[in-house]
Amino acid sequence: MKLCIAEKPSVARDIAKVLGATTPKQGYMEGNGYCVTWTFGHLCTLKEPHDYGPQYKSWNLFLLPIIPNNFGIKLIPNKGVENQFKVIERLVAECDEVINCGDAGQEGELIQRWVLQKAKCNKPIQRLWISSLTEEAIKEGFASLKPAEDYKNLYLAGNARAVGDWLLGINATRLFTKKFGGNKAVLSIGRVQTPTLAMLVQRQKEIDAFTTEEYWELKTKYRDVIFNAAIDRLKTLERAEKGLEYLKENIFEIVSFEIKEGREKNPRLFDLTGLQVEANKKYGYSAENTLKYIQSLYEKKHVTYPRVDTTYLSESLYPKIEGILRKMSFYQDLIAPLLEAPIPKSKAVFDDTKVTDHHAIIPTEVPPSQNLSREEKLIYDLIAKRFISVFYPECKISNTLVEGKVGTIPFKTSGKQILEPGWRAVYAKEPKDETEKEKDKEEEQTIPEFTVGETGSHDPMIHQGKTSPPKPYTEATLLRAMETAGKQVEDEELRELLKNNGIGRPSTRANIIETLFKRKYIEKKRKNLIATQTGIQLIDTIEDELLKSPELTGEWELKLRKIEKGEYEANHFKEELIQMVTELTEKVVYGKGKVINLEEEKEVKEKKKREPAAKKELQSWEEIKCPKCKEHHLIKGKTAVGCSDFKNCGFKVSFEIFGKKLSDKQLMDLIIKGKTSKLKGFSTHPENMTEGVLSINEHFNIILV
């Protein structure tokens, strides 16, 4: 009898159906020479400190560091887990061969190996390695089972990761809690968690320390095109006004005019982080929820294995692409043009050297049914459109760069026109967010034909602005920062190279962010992630850079990947962490002590009261676009709010209207929504109205109705 062990009951049922093991038994399925059983994810875990000795039950600073001679595993204390393990243990003893059908990744390998180790398995073991749960994929997988030995390094890397996290997490958490926690609560330290928090704290400090400065820029309009002065921003209004006078005295001259045709590369296929970033930007989904939705789609056979960190497909998949596209009936309008010719086999999509255990996330040949949740449909749509778009031609664009001068002051402008949309056609009907609209508006200024040397009159102006602090992290930008160990990287190819040094794994990053929320080290305001006072104090208390440096944590991650490839010894990694933990313990135990003021956990009722208050937090006026010109931002003066380009635009709303002084909230409603709620207390209305709704009409005048 062959024993198959899957990671979940639902996956076991899919495998059992394909193998013909259709007779249900207690904790497994049987038939056709196979028994198919399952775990519930982790059945085993590393032993806890008190399992190595009763002295470790209490947290004692002077018993640290805790370093077991040999790390042991134990069953998770749970009745259901214990019962299922007994089933597996009996079947392992009775079978002739075991087929490991665990999730095809590092965590899946670790889960299965620990269970087999605990069950004292000495039978031959084979490995099922598949990238989707479709019937075809399962059949192909069983036709090409691999020896378990082929995946030994994957297990060693997973085990080294677990041991490393235990060594640092257990010791550093006890160490900092006893030294700095003041017996109030646990100060949680983690190998990935702490450097992630450090990035958020660093950004928070940069924002808090930022001093906003006003600046002025010179612009001019020539032949209906806005040109910007190619000089440093001016620090005073006086200098700007002098510049304006100078511009009025001189004519505009075109110095150079250049049109270059270019191409915009297709977006890459999704890896898990890329999908989580896109879902957060587009729909505000947390990384954890996106992982939940994509995992569900995978188990329903609609997409391939999700916990991946590559954006490429293996070359062997190429013959299947057309068949997958033909099955995606909902997208036939977009797919039809692709099927008129052979599907292109580009190195930007198919590259075996860039694919490790799995390829990028793509749809399977099983189209989704109508009974998916709304969130699952939206996530599938992201994956489907990205998959279709990579086979379209590149987008052809025209970049125009114009340089001019007024007297001795240089000016320049640029514009971008799309000549052939190519892959952009896939997204033509998608609504754009404000950032994309803003970017398009700046880039796609229509520029007429200019002649070098031509001159003419122009309309100069002053633009007033304010310097902006760094933006707070959102889940999308934090995930990207974790992927590149804190480096700001826009280029897709460079980002791909840095992934080996990222902190955490694609499958664990969502959980790390959630842990920071649970520990109250960070909180969310709108989409922004903000470090709390406790989080800031904790990072300030940690003097050891090793614990909080994304770069150094990224180096550990690189070593774990090398263990996976057989290029680094797992024992070396363990020894390095033991040495680090030992040195850290000595430094903290004998160093100066101080107590961190922990934020007390609030009652649920109190939390409910606080939540609406966060929503009521008003935007700053500088964040709001002028509703009239829709080009400049608003600024708040002594008596009114108006357009920062008031001289040309003319938009202004006084604080006092018809004898009533408006609050900031009422002004915001009037300007953003176009009207206020019903107000009372007007005393100078020409028709003696004393109450009503203020609104802005089509001429941008304020009326009371």
C-alpha positions, 0 to 999 in steps of 0.5 A: 500500500502507498501512503499519500500525505497532503497538507489539507483535507481539501487537497487530499480529497482532490488527490484521492479522487484522481488516484481512485482512493474513494472509500472514506475512512476515519482520517483518510481515504482508501482505494486502488492500492493507495491511502490518502491522509492529511495534516492540518498545516503544522502538526508539529512544532519546535519544543519550547524552553520548558521542554528542555528543563523546568528551570526555563518555565519562569523568565530569568535574565540570568538563565539566558541564552537558552541554547538546546544541544539538539533541537527537538520537535513535539506535537502541537497540544490539540486533541484534533492534532493528536488524533490525526497524528495517530492515524498518520503514525499507524498508516506509516507503520503499515504502508510500503512507501510514503508519497509526500504530497505537501505544499510544494514549498519550503514550509510545506516540506518542513511540515511533512518532514517533521510529521514523518520524523515524529512518526519514526518513518523508515519507509521509502519516501517519494515527493509529489511536486505540482504547481496547480491542483487541476486533475491534469497537474495531479496526474502529471505529478504522479507520473513523475514523482521525485525521490525525497532526497532531491528536496533535502536541502529545501528541508534543511533551509526550512529547519534552519529558518525555524531554529534561527527564528526560535533562537533569536525570538525566544532569547531576545524577547525574554532578554528585552522583556525582563530588562526593559519591560518593567514587568508590564507586558512582553516586548516581542523581538523577531528576526524579521519582525524587528527590522521591519518595525525599524523601517517603519520607525525610521520613516516615522522619525523622518516625517516627524522631524520634517520642516515644511518650507515654502518655495516658488517656481517660475513658469510660463505659457507659450503657445498654450504649453506650460514651460517650467523654469529649469533653475533651482526653486526660489526660497523667497517670494521677493526673488520670485517676483523679481524673476517674474518682472524679468520674464515680462520684459523678455520674449520666449525663444525655442532653443531645442525641440526633440521627439523620440520614439520609445517603448514601454515594456509590458508589466511582469507576471505576478509573484505573491508580493507583486500581487499583494502590492497591486491588491493593496494599491487598487482595492486596499486589501491587506497582504494577509487577506490577499494571501487568503483570497489567492490561496482559496483560488488555488485550492479551487483550481483556478490559479497556480501555486501562489507562494512564489517569488518569481515573475517568470514561467518555465519554458516547458509551459509554453505549449500550454499557454494557448490552451489556457487562454482559450479556456478564459472565456470571460476575457475573449475580447482581449484574447481574440487578437492574441490567437490570430498569430502564434503566442510570442515566446519572449525571454521576459516571460519564459526563462528557466534560469529565473524559475526555481521551485515554481513559476509566476502566478497564472490562471489554470485551464479551469475557469472560475465559476460564478460562486466566487466571492467578490474579493476572489473575483477581483484578485482573479481579474488582476491575475488574468489581465496581467497574464493576458497583457504579457503576450501583447506587443509593447506600448509604443510612445512618443516622448517630446522634449522642448527647451526654451529660454526667456532672456537668460532663464532656461525653460523646459517642458516634456510630453508623452503621447501613446502611438500604439497602446500595445499591452495598455489596451488590456487596461483601457477600461480600468478606472485610474486612481488619482496618482495615475491621473496626475501622472498622465496629466503631467506626461501627456501634455499635447505639444505642437510642432516647435521650430528652433529659434522661433520667438514670441510673447508668453504669459509668465506666472509664479507657482507657490508650493510647499516641500512635502515630508517623506510619505508614510509606508502603506502595506504596498510600499512596506512589502516592496521595502521588505522585498529589497531590504529597505532599498527604494527600487523602481526598476523591475529587473534590479528588484528581481536581483535584490529579492535574494536579499529581501527580508522574510519570505513572500509567504510570511511577510503578511503574517509579520505585518499582522504581528506588528499590529497585534503587538500594538507596535504599529497602527493604520491611519487610512492606508498609512502604517504608523509606528506607535510610541511603544514601537518607537521606544522599542527600536530606540532601546535596541542598540544592536544593529544586527537586530534591526538592520534590514540589510543584515537580516537580508544577508541571513535570508541570502544564506538561507537561500544558499542552504536551499541550493546546497551552497551553505551549511545549515549548521554554520547558520545555526552557529552564527546565530548562537554566537550572535545571541550569546554576545547580545545577551551579555551586552544587554544583561550588563548594560544600562536599564530603562523601562519602556512605557508600554501602551496599555491594551484598550478595552474593545468598547473603548476601541470602538469609540476611537475608530470613528475619530481616526476617520474624522482626521482632516486632510491638510489643505495642501493635499487638496486640488483646486476644484476650479483649475484642477491643476494647483493645490489649495493654501490656507491664508488668514481669512480664506482658503484659495488656489495657490495660483490665485492670480490666474485661477481666482478661486477663493472661499472666505472663512466667513460666509453671509455672516457665519464663520465656518469650521475647517470641516464645513469648509472641507465639505464645501470645497471637496463635496461641493456643498455643506450639511444644513447650517444655521446662523447666517446673518447677512444674506441679501434675502435674509436667509438664516439657515440652509445648505451652502453650495458652489455653483457652476461659476464657482460662486457660493450660494445658500439654498 
